[in-house]
């Protein structure tokens, strides 16, 4: 399946006339067992696509919530190999939900490009977002992922001009992730008015669906973005629920999945409300 699962999901969303909801969680957060429970619960809570972060000690694009989640994942022993094992366990019970790995280049280089692509495909991973791998340096990784039929999903930002978007679109498949705010995750909120023209530019340049993230914290904001984007990504607000569960000495899955449902319901209803 691999890349085909992403394409099929966006085709289904288009047929339904709605945006998708993409839930980001961190492997091993707060433990390997609880992370798997969360993963397995995401589709029924409303996640159309899942982004699974693989822990890294220096996640430069992340704000404090995801930095802390990465440290919790590392403490739980979830290396890249452990993340792939988590993906395999998820895929045993779910053959349909696209699963995207998101993280940084160093662990992939250590694993080896060809080995990583092969192991990711075998684990049922459909795509990879590598935050710190610019297109100019992505050739070997792209070659390996293409051979394994795993999508390389690239990031576009508010500073990506038309010339840069053409470069970003090359050898990108599945969708483009539009970073809606300058800066790190979980700090600023996305503003639909400024995001809308950028989403159109990215669509024109890539010919692919556009998922918007890096600034979606509330159901109201998720609904606003869902009216203009093909998918809405939430991450920091979900890992915050893990932290809150730990502080309250509660299991994390119930809190995380409740938050996912509230955001996913807002995304699903956004265009319906628009036409009423």
C-alpha positions in Angstrom: 0.0 0.0 0.0 2.3 2.7 1.3 1.9 5.9 -0.8 -1.4 4.7 -2.2 -3.1 4.9 1.2 -2.5 8.6 1.4 -3.9 9.2 -2.1 -6.9 7.1 -1.3 -7.6 9.0 1.9 -7.5 12.4 0.3 -9.7 11.2 -2.6 -12.2 9.9 0.0 -12.1 13.3 1.8 -12.7 15.2 -1.4 -15.7 12.9 -2.2 -17.1 13.7 1.2 -16.6 17.4 0.7 -14.6 18.0 3.8 -11.1 18.5 5.1 -9.2 15.8 7.0 -7.9 15.9 10.5 -4.3 14.9 11.1 -3.2 14.0 14.6 0.4 14.2 15.6 1.6 12.1 18.6 5.1 11.2 19.8 6.3 7.6 19.9 6.9 6.4 23.4 5.0 9.3 25.0 4.5 8.8 27.9 5.4 5.1 27.6 5.6 2.6 24.7 2.4 0.8 25.9 0.4 4.0 26.4 1.6 5.4 23.0 0.3 2.3 21.3 -3.0 2.6 23.1 -3.2 6.2 21.9 -2.3 5.3 18.3 -4.8 2.5 18.1 -7.6 4.9 19.4 -6.9 7.8 17.1 -8.9 6.6 14.0 -12.1 6.0 16.0 -11.6 9.3 17.7 -11.7 11.0 14.3 -8.1 11.1 13.0 -8.0 10.7 9.2 -4.2 10.6 9.1 -1.7 10.0 11.8 1.7 11.7 12.2 4.0 9.7 14.5 7.0 11.6 15.8 10.2 9.7 16.3 12.0 11.1 19.4 15.2 13.1 18.8 17.3 14.9 21.3 17.5 18.2 19.4 14.2 18.9 17.7 15.0 22.4 16.4 11.6 23.2 14.9 9.6 22.2 17.9 8.3 24.4 20.8 8.5 23.3 24.4 5.5 20.9 24.4 6.9 18.6 21.7 10.5 19.0 23.0 9.3 17.6 26.3 7.4 14.9 24.5 10.5 13.9 22.6 12.4 13.7 25.9 9.7 11.5 27.4 9.9 9.3 24.4 13.6 8.9 24.6 13.3 8.2 28.3 10.9 5.4 27.5 13.5 3.9 25.1 11.7 4.7 21.8 14.5 5.0 19.3 13.8 5.1 15.6 13.8 1.3 15.6 11.3 1.4 18.5 9.1 3.8 16.5 9.1 1.5 13.5 8.1 -1.4 15.9 5.2 0.8 17.2 4.1 1.5 13.6 4.1 -2.3 12.9 2.0 -2.9 15.9 -0.5 -0.2 14.9 -0.7 -1.6 11.4 -1.6 -5.1 12.6 -5.1 -3.7 13.5 -5.5 -0.9 11.0 -5.0 -1.4 7.3 -6.5 1.9 6.1 -5.3 4.9 8.1 -2.3 6.6 6.5 0.6 6.7 8.9 3.3 9.3 8.5 6.6 9.4 10.4 7.8 12.9 11.3 11.2 13.8 12.7 14.8 14.7 12.0 17.5 13.5 9.6 20.2 12.3 12.1 18.4 9.1 13.3 17.6 8.2 9.6 21.2 8.7 8.6 22.3 6.5 11.4 19.8 3.8 10.4 20.9 4.1 6.7 18.6 5.5 4.0 17.9 2.3 2.1 17.4 0.3 5.4 15.2 3.0 6.8 13.0 3.1 3.6 12.8 -0.7 3.5 12.0 -1.0 7.2 9.4 1.9 7.1 7.6 0.3 4.2 7.6 -3.1 5.9 6.2 -1.5 9.0 3.2 0.0 7.1 4.5 3.5 7.1 3.1 5.6 4.2 5.1 8.8 4.3 7.9 10.6 6.0 8.4 14.2 7.0 12.0 15.1 7.7 12.0 18.6 9.1 15.7 19.4 8.7 16.3 17.9 5.2 16.1 20.6 2.5 15.3 19.5 -1.1 18.9 20.3 -2.2 20.2 17.6 0.2 17.3 15.1 -0.2 18.4 13.2 -3.3 19.7 10.0 -1.6 16.8 9.8 0.8 14.3 10.5 -2.0 15.8 7.7 -4.1 15.5 5.2 -1.2 11.9 6.2 -0.4 10.9 6.1 -4.0 12.2 2.6 -4.4 10.2 1.6 -1.3 7.1 3.5 -2.5 7.0 5.7 0.6 6.1 9.3 0.2 8.5 12.1 1.1 6.3 14.9 2.3 7.9 18.4 2.4 7.2 21.5 4.3 6.3 24.9 2.9 6.4 28.0 5.0 5.2 31.6 4.9 8.6 32.6 3.5 8.5 30.1 0.6 8.2 32.3 -2.6 7.0 30.9 -5.9 10.5 29.9 -7.0 11.1 28.0 -3.8 7.7 26.3 -4.0 8.7 24.8 -7.4 11.7 23.3 -5.7 9.7 22.1 -2.7 7.2 20.4 -5.1 9.8 18.3 -6.9 9.7 14.7 -5.8 7.1 15.4 -3.2 4.1 13.1 -3.0 1.1 12.5 -0.8 0.6 16.1 0.4 2.5 19.2 1.3 2.6 20.3 4.9 2.1 24.1 5.1 3.7 25.6 8.3 1.2 28.3 9.0 3.3 30.5 11.3 6.9 31.5 11.5 8.7 30.0 14.4 8.4 26.7 16.3 5.4 24.5 17.0 2.9 25.3 19.7 3.6 29.0 20.2 1.6 31.1 17.8 -1.9 30.5 16.4 -2.7 30.1 12.7 -4.8 32.9 11.2 -7.1 31.7 8.4 -7.0 35.1 6.6 -3.3 34.9 6.0 -3.2 31.1 5.5 -5.8 31.0 2.7 -3.8 32.6 -0.1 -0.7 30.7 0.9 -2.6 27.4 0.7 -3.8 28.3 -2.9 -0.2 29.1 -3.9 1.1 25.8 -2.5 -1.7 23.8 -4.3 -0.9 25.5 -7.6 2.8 24.8 -7.3 2.5 21.2 -6.2 -0.8 19.9 -7.5 -1.1 18.1 -4.2 -3.4 18.4 -1.2 -2.2 20.9 1.5 -2.3 20.1 5.2 -1.9 23.1 7.5 -0.3 22.9 10.9 2.0 24.7 13.5 -0.8 26.8 15.1 -4.0 24.9 15.6 -5.0 24.7 19.3 -8.8 25.0 19.5 -11.8 23.5 17.7 -12.7 27.0 16.5 -9.3 27.5 14.9 -9.4 24.0 13.5 -12.7 24.7 11.8 -11.5 28.0 10.3 -8.5 26.2 8.8 -10.6 23.3 7.6 -12.6 25.7 5.4 -9.6 26.6 3.4 -7.2 23.6 3.6 -7.3 20.0 2.6 -6.3 18.8 6.1 -5.7 20.3 9.5 -2.8 19.2 11.7 -2.7 19.4 15.5 0.2 18.2 17.6 1.3 20.4 20.5 -2.2 20.6 21.9 -2.3 16.7 22.0 1.1 16.2 23.6 0.0 18.8 26.2 -2.8 16.4 27.2 -0.1 13.7 27.8 1.7 16.1 30.1 -1.5 17.1 31.9 -2.3 13.4 32.4 1.1 12.8 33.9 0.7 15.8 36.2 -2.6 14.4 37.4 -1.4 10.9 37.6 -4.0 9.7 35.1 -3.8 7.5 32.0 -3.0 9.6 29.0 -5.0 7.9 26.3 -8.5 9.0 27.5 -7.4 12.7 27.6 -5.6 12.7 24.3 -8.4 10.9 22.5 -11.0 13.2 23.9 -9.1 16.2 22.6 -8.7 14.5 19.2 -12.5 14.0 19.0 -13.2 17.7 19.8 -10.8 18.9 17.1 -11.8 16.2 14.6 -15.5 17.0 15.1 -14.9 20.7 14.4 -13.0 19.9 11.2 -15.7 17.5 10.0 -18.4 20.0 10.6 -16.6 23.1 9.3 -17.8 23.1 5.7 -21.3 21.9 6.7 -21.7 25.0 8.9 -20.4 27.1 6.0 -23.2 26.0 3.7 -26.1 26.3 6.2 
